[in-house]
């Protein structure tokens, strides 16, 4: 049985026009897919500005095997729907088994601005008609349009089968492994106290560790802190890894895939992000599902203030390189640059650890970055404070990490991690 997510921006109270049509279409598609034997993931309560919507949405779109995207004029103006579309479309690009079915309720030209912001191929999919028009208050025409849309959607799933796993399932499995050593009775008690995280959504399996891991991953660190505190003595050394893993549940799967694809060991690639805090790159690394947060890739923050008195790019780059080696010696626990270099070479050759230098974008030029790549050729770079519209990114061949991270959200994630880590590890 497939788990299918429906992305929409419906108004539950709408009684006329496109809003009513979108709601009726959404419900009709959900009913038809459920009757076909699929599990439908559908949120009927609109997320509020104060909700931890990034974590919630990632749980939904990361656990589905396929998705239907209902693109109305309201959805085109919604930051949440835009986020969903971006990540879902990326999943469709990197996972051949993931089926994405778009339904346009507005003329395609009305979505040109949104298309420009989203480099995915969602809007180029063929085979589904566009359903829109002022006649939607006519009951018979609306019913006929809904029936046609439902038929086309159901047909899109005929002959298709879901993949073996999902990004969220891999996260849950990793967290379940970190719960090793916690008695079954404790696992069940904490799962019961947390409650079922998403109404009408099935949990991942009957195993108590998977059950609790599903709750923890879906709810995130802030809501899970009390459970971690109760299991603190049983978790032992795994507690720190659990804190980091749950602190990064807001990181979307598109960003994780970009991180792994671009910052592959030994490539000397550069990733730019709108993030400002030098802890934030670690969240992206911790979100990688295949390794515990304490293993794998290491973020090495490097503070750098441009020297305006020396315009020579090579000299400015050398200042950064010197600071980077000081930080890398500390990160590798080696007393000399040569020993640190040997440690990094061994790690890259054995694909054990990837070292990534995080530094601010301010003051960097393509020339400086070129010298950095040459001087630290085994190191990846994570640039903070980038603007997606900055021409520097293209000139310097810097890949921008999508979707952008709003500053207020970043501050909340950093503070949540700091506060809970201090309390739980004291």
Secondary structure, DSSP 8 states (H G I E B T S, - for coil): --EEEEE----TT--SHHHHHHHHHHHHHHHHHHHTT-EEE---S---TTS-HHHHHHHHHHH-SEEEEEE-HHHHT-HHHHHHHHHHHHHHHH-TT-EEEEEESS-GGGGHHHHHH--SSGGG--S------GGGGSHHHHHHHHHHHHHHHHHHTTT----S--HHHHHHHHHHHHTTTS-HHHHHHHHHHH--SSTT---S-S-HHHHHHHHHHHHHHHHHHHHHHHTHHHHTTHHHHHHHHHHTTTS-HHHHHHHHHHS-TT---EEE-S--STTHHHHHHHT-TTS-TTSSEEEEE------TT---HHHHHHHHHHHHHHHHHHHHT-SSHHHHHHHHHHHHHTT--EEEEEEE-TT--HHHHHHHHHHTTT-EEEEES--TT-HHHHHTT-EE-SS---HHHHHHHHHHHHHHHHHHT-
